[in-house]
């Protein structure tokens, strides 16, 4: 490869001018980052501009890593520390030539170090940075898992790893027992992929490991049937579960640290015909709390949300099925309300995020610290704002509602399918209609939809079927909507990340009177709509479709899940 300075190459390609180059070089002196990274991070060029310039000016081939099958033995060719240090991943070996995917193919220091470590000629390819990061995590994670499985089989009797500290540091280079290494590699992979859950499912001939990423389960690896027991036992040891109990479900939890980040693991076991199924929910306790507009709130919904936040008493309920983002919304509200002038106390099971300045109480059934008992104690602590993680029973609901009508501002969540069905749920667990009407100021119902990947979003004209699904006339012409074509950054799914769809109801005096009279729900909804400040989940979802944030299919999916 002929040597040419990157700045000169990009100027030749017409992507930057001398002034922009000098500006980037000044930034580089401070950050010590590579010039390409500085230019991309500063918004002077895009990553795709950089890739195109490398391909056209230097003839370096672009490689889509999501379509590449990288053999696990490549992890033994190049050490992981070098791959991570220089953002490179080995693809294949052609005799004495190593094909190497790189974020920056002009990083000659990286090429020299790879050449020295492998004793092979290096043939560089250019790839997107996110794809390289994922490929490194996948390659070395799979290789680590394969080595751990091999070692587990070779160990006499499959000796179990001893229990370690509850909050342990997970690292690839661990020299601990192979079972521990395998479980660690699975957890680290889940964190890298931003998975919310890990499912370990016993089948007839193997155990399948799947991860929920952006709400969708994806198979990651399989564990041989004869090693399944060792993996399950290791997870039970970590989460303080009974190793000898295999016929009854168990629940436990533990904390681990992955790359310096503390992760809370909630573990659940379930007996199946082929063995115990393990599900692990991952909670990043150091994650940044969101702001209201980041949740997906805008326009009228944002105004109503802010009005609810201005209350000094009463109850606000956040409703939706499991996995609809209720906890994120409640933590956003808590974070916003957390000011020096108020005493804010939460009652949670478990405490998902640690918030400085908030008095957070952990539910503990073993010492009778239930939601109801905890709420009674909190009321003796002179609270201004009380956040109850979830209303699960009539006793908790009654105490919370009475607290809301005696000068306290109460936040809580409840599992229902829609905003208005919150009333049926509270009545079902024994709450009186007059108490609900007096206490509840408003209700926030929500669902999560997948965002269109910003890197491959494309515009097109909606067809008749899509117009009908959006609730628009079939004969309407030239309605532009969007979808993701699929690219390496989204695993060719067309989606990356999620956003909430909201339905927010603020109860007026008239609607409260109807609630107290326990009128039919249809009559209550007529009054709420007549007041003119009601926007349904369908309307909010349609707005997101028209704005190019999500797709018609995602809108249809969440609406089919409601009872409206």
ChimeraX attribute file (.defattr): number of C-alpha atoms within 10 A of each C-alpha:
attribute: neighborCount
match mode: 1-to-1
recipient: residues
	/A:1	10
	/A:2	5
	/A:3	8
	/A:4	10
	/A:5	9
	/A:6	19
	/A:7	21
	/A:8	14
	/A:9	16
	/A:10	20
	/A:11	15
	/A:12	13
	/A:13	16
	/A:14	10
	/A:15	16
	/A:16	17
	/A:17	14
	/A:18	11
	/A:19	9
	/A:20	17
	/A:21	19
	/A:22	12
	/A:23	14
	/A:24	22
	/A:25	19
	/A:26	13
	/A:27	16
	/A:28	17
	/A:29	11
	/A:30	8
	/A:31	10
	/A:32	11
	/A:33	13
	/A:34	16
	/A:35	18
	/A:36	23
	/A:37	19
	/A:38	20
	/A:39	24
	/A:40	16
	/A:41	13
	/A:42	14
	/A:43	10
	/A:44	18
	/A:45	18
	/A:46	16
	/A:47	19
	/A:48	13
	/A:49	15
	/A:50	22
	/A:51	19
	/A:52	18
	/A:53	21
	/A:54	23
	/A:55	16
	/A:56	11
	/A:57	12
	/A:58	16
	/A:59	12
	/A:60	18
	/A:61	16
	/A:62	17
	/A:63	18
	/A:64	16
	/A:65	22
	/A:66	17
	/A:67	11
	/A:68	11
	/A:69	11
	/A:70	17
	/A:71	14
	/A:72	19
	/A:73	15
	/A:74	18
	/A:75	21
	/A:76	12
	/A:77	17
	/A:78	18
	/A:79	16
	/A:80	18
	/A:81	10
	/A:82	15
	/A:83	22
	/A:84	14
	/A:85	9
	/A:86	17
	/A:87	20
	/A:88	29
	/A:89	32
	/A:90	28
	/A:91	22
	/A:92	18
	/A:93	17
	/A:94	10
	/A:95	8
	/A:96	11
	/A:97	15
	/A:98	23
	/A:99	18
	/A:100	23
	/A:101	30
	/A:102	25
	/A:103	25
	/A:104	25
	/A:105	22
	/A:106	20
	/A:107	14
	/A:108	11
	/A:109	10
	/A:110	19
	/A:111	20
	/A:112	13
	/A:113	13
	/A:114	24
	/A:115	17
	/A:116	11
	/A:117	13
	/A:118	16
	/A:119	14
	/A:120	17
	/A:121	19
	/A:122	19
	/A:123	19
	/A:124	23
	/A:125	24
	/A:126	25
	/A:127	26
	/A:128	21
	/A:129	19
	/A:130	14
	/A:131	22
	/A:132	25
	/A:133	17
	/A:134	18
	/A:135	23
	/A:136	19
	/A:137	21
	/A:138	19
	/A:139	22
	/A:140	23
	/A:141	22
	/A:142	22
	/A:143	19
	/A:144	22
	/A:145	25
	/A:146	19
	/A:147	16
	/A:148	20
	/A:149	18
	/A:150	12
	/A:151	16
	/A:152	23
	/A:153	15
	/A:154	11
	/A:155	12
	/A:156	8
	/A:157	8
	/A:158	17
	/A:159	12
	/A:160	18
	/A:161	16
	/A:162	12
	/A:163	14
	/A:164	10
	/A:165	11
	/A:166	15
	/A:167	14
	/A:168	14
	/A:169	16
	/A:170	20
	/A:171	15
	/A:172	17
	/A:173	10
	/A:174	13
	/A:175	9
	/A:176	10
	/A:177	17
	/A:178	28
	/A:179	25
	/A:180	24
	/A:181	24
	/A:182	25
	/A:183	19
	/A:184	23
	/A:185	25
	/A:186	21
	/A:187	24
	/A:188	21
	/A:189	22
	/A:190	21
	/A:191	19
	/A:192	15
	/A:193	16
	/A:194	16
	/A:195	22
	/A:196	20
	/A:197	24
	/A:198	26
	/A:199	21
	/A:200	24
	/A:201	21
	/A:202	24
	/A:203	16
	/A:204	9
	/A:205	12
	/A:206	16
	/A:207	25
	/A:208	19
	/A:209	20
	/A:210	22
	/A:211	25
	/A:212	18
	/A:213	17
	/A:214	19
	/A:215	17
	/A:216	12
	/A:217	16
	/A:218	14
	/A:219	13
	/A:220	16
	/A:221	15
	/A:222	19
	/A:223	20
	/A:224	15
	/A:225	16
	/A:226	13
	/A:227	16
	/A:228	19
	/A:229	16
	/A:230	19
	/A:231	20
	/A:232	19
	/A:233	18
	/A:234	20
	/A:235	24
	/A:236	24
	/A:237	20
	/A:238	23
	/A:239	20
	/A:240	16
	/A:241	18
	/A:242	13
	/A:243	12
	/A:244	8
	/A:245	10
	/A:246	14
	/A:247	12
	/A:248	9
	/A:249	13
	/A:250	16
	/A:251	17
	/A:252	18
	/A:253	19
	/A:254	19
	/A:255	21
	/A:256	21
	/A:257	18
	/A:258	20
	/A:259	13
	/A:260	10
	/A:261	15
	/A:262	18
	/A:263	22
	/A:264	23
	/A:265	22
	/A:266	18
	/A:267	23
	/A:268	20
	/A:269	23
	/A:270	16
	/A:271	16
	/A:272	13
	/A:273	9
	/A:274	14
	/A:275	20
	/A:276	22
	/A:277	20
	/A:278	23
	/A:279	21
	/A:280	22
	/A:281	17
	/A:282	21
	/A:283	21
	/A:284	19
	/A:285	17
	/A:286	14
	/A:287	13
	/A:288	9
	/A:289	19
	/A:290	15
	/A:291	16
	/A:292	16
	/A:293	11
	/A:294	12
	/A:295	19
	/A:296	18
	/A:297	19
	/A:298	15
	/A:299	8
	/A:300	14
	/A:301	22
	/A:302	17
	/A:303	12
	/A:304	20
	/A:305	20
	/A:306	13
	/A:307	12
	/A:308	21
	/A:309	16
	/A:310	10
	/A:311	14
	/A:312	14
	/A:313	20
	/A:314	24
	/A:315	28
	/A:316	24
	/A:317	22
	/A:318	24
	/A:319	28
	/A:320	24
	/A:321	17
	/A:322	13
	/A:323	11
	/A:324	21
	/A:325	21
	/A:326	27
	/A:327	19
	/A:328	17
	/A:329	21
	/A:330	20
	/A:331	20
	/A:332	19
	/A:333	21
	/A:334	22
	/A:335	17
	/A:336	14
	/A:337	17
	/A:338	18
	/A:339	12
	/A:340	9
	/A:341	8
	/A:342	14
	/A:343	17
	/A:344	23
	/A:345	25
	/A:346	24
	/A:347	24
	/A:348	19
	/A:349	16
	/A:350	15
	/A:351	17
	/A:352	19
	/A:353	18
	/A:354	14
	/A:355	16
	/A:356	9
	/A:357	14
	/A:358	18
	/A:359	15
	/A:360	17
	/A:361	19
	/A:362	17
	/A:363	20
	/A:364	14
	/A:365	10
	/A:366	7
	/A:367	7
	/A:368	11
	/A:369	16
	/A:370	18
	/A:371	28
	/A:372	23
	/A:373	14
	/A:374	20
	/A:375	22
	/A:376	15
	/A:377	12
	/A:378	18
	/A:379	16
	/A:380	8
	/A:381	10
	/A:382	13
	/A:383	18
	/A:384	17
	/A:385	25
	/A:386	25
	/A:387	24
	/A:388	26
	/A:389	23
	/A:390	22
	/A:391	20
	/A:392	16
	/A:393	16
	/A:394	17
	/A:395	15
	/A:396	20
	/A:397	23
	/A:398	20
	/A:399	16
	/A:400	28
	/A:401	23
	/A:402	18
	/A:403	22
	/A:404	26
	/A:405	18
	/A:406	11
	/A:407	14
	/A:408	23
	/A:409	25
	/A:410	30
	/A:411	23
	/A:412	23
	/A:413	24
	/A:414	22
	/A:415	19
	/A:416	21
	/A:417	20
	/A:418	23
	/A:419	23
	/A:420	19
	/A:421	18
	/A:422	22
	/A:423	19
	/A:424	14
	/A:425	18
	/A:426	21
	/A:427	15
	/A:428	12
	/A:429	16
	/A:430	13
	/A:431	19
	/A:432	15
	/A:433	20
	/A:434	15
	/A:435	16
	/A:436	23
	/A:437	22
	/A:438	19
	/A:439	23
	/A:440	22
	/A:441	22
	/A:442	20
	/A:443	24
	/A:444	25
	/A:445	30
	/A:446	24
	/A:447	27
	/A:448	24
	/A:449	26
	/A:450	21
	/A:451	24
	/A:452	27
	/A:453	24
	/A:454	17
	/A:455	17
	/A:456	18
	/A:457	19
	/A:458	16
	/A:459	12
	/A:460	11
	/A:461	13
	/A:462	19
	/A:463	16
	/A:464	15
	/A:465	12
	/A:466	18
	/A:467	19
	/A:468	13
	/A:469	17
	/A:470	22
	/A:471	12
	/A:472	14
	/A:473	12
	/A:474	15
	/A:475	10
	/A:476	11
	/A:477	12
	/A:478	10
	/A:479	13
	/A:480	14
	/A:481	22
	/A:482	20
	/A:483	23
	/A:484	23
	/A:485	17
	/A:486	19
	/A:487	20
	/A:488	22
	/A:489	23
	/A:490	21
	/A:491	15
	/A:492	16
	/A:493	15
	/A:494	24
	/A:495	27
	/A:496	19
	/A:497	15
	/A:498	19
	/A:499	20
	/A:500	23
	/A:501	27
	/A:502	26
	/A:503	21
	/A:504	23
	/A:505	23
	/A:506	19
	/A:507	17
	/A:508	15
	/A:509	10
	/A:510	13
	/A:511	20
	/A:512	21
	/A:513	17
	/A:514	19
	/A:515	21
	/A:516	16
	/A:517	12
	/A:518	17
	/A:519	13
	/A:520	10
	/A:521	15
	/A:522	10
	/A:523	11
	/A:524	19
	/A:525	14
	/A:526	11
	/A:527	15
	/A:528	19
	/A:529	13
	/A:530	10
	/A:531	13
	/A:532	8
	/A:533	13
	/A:534	18
	/A:535	16
	/A:536	18
	/A:537	23
	/A:538	20
	/A:539	17
	/A:540	20
	/A:541	28
	/A:542	23
	/A:543	16
	/A:544	22
	/A:545	23
	/A:546	16
	/A:547	13
	/A:548	20
	/A:549	24
	/A:550	28
	/A:551	25
	/A:552	20
	/A:553	16
	/A:554	17
	/A:555	26
	/A:556	17
	/A:557	11
	/A:558	18
	/A:559	16
	/A:560	10
	/A:561	12
	/A:562	14
	/A:563	9
	/A:564	13
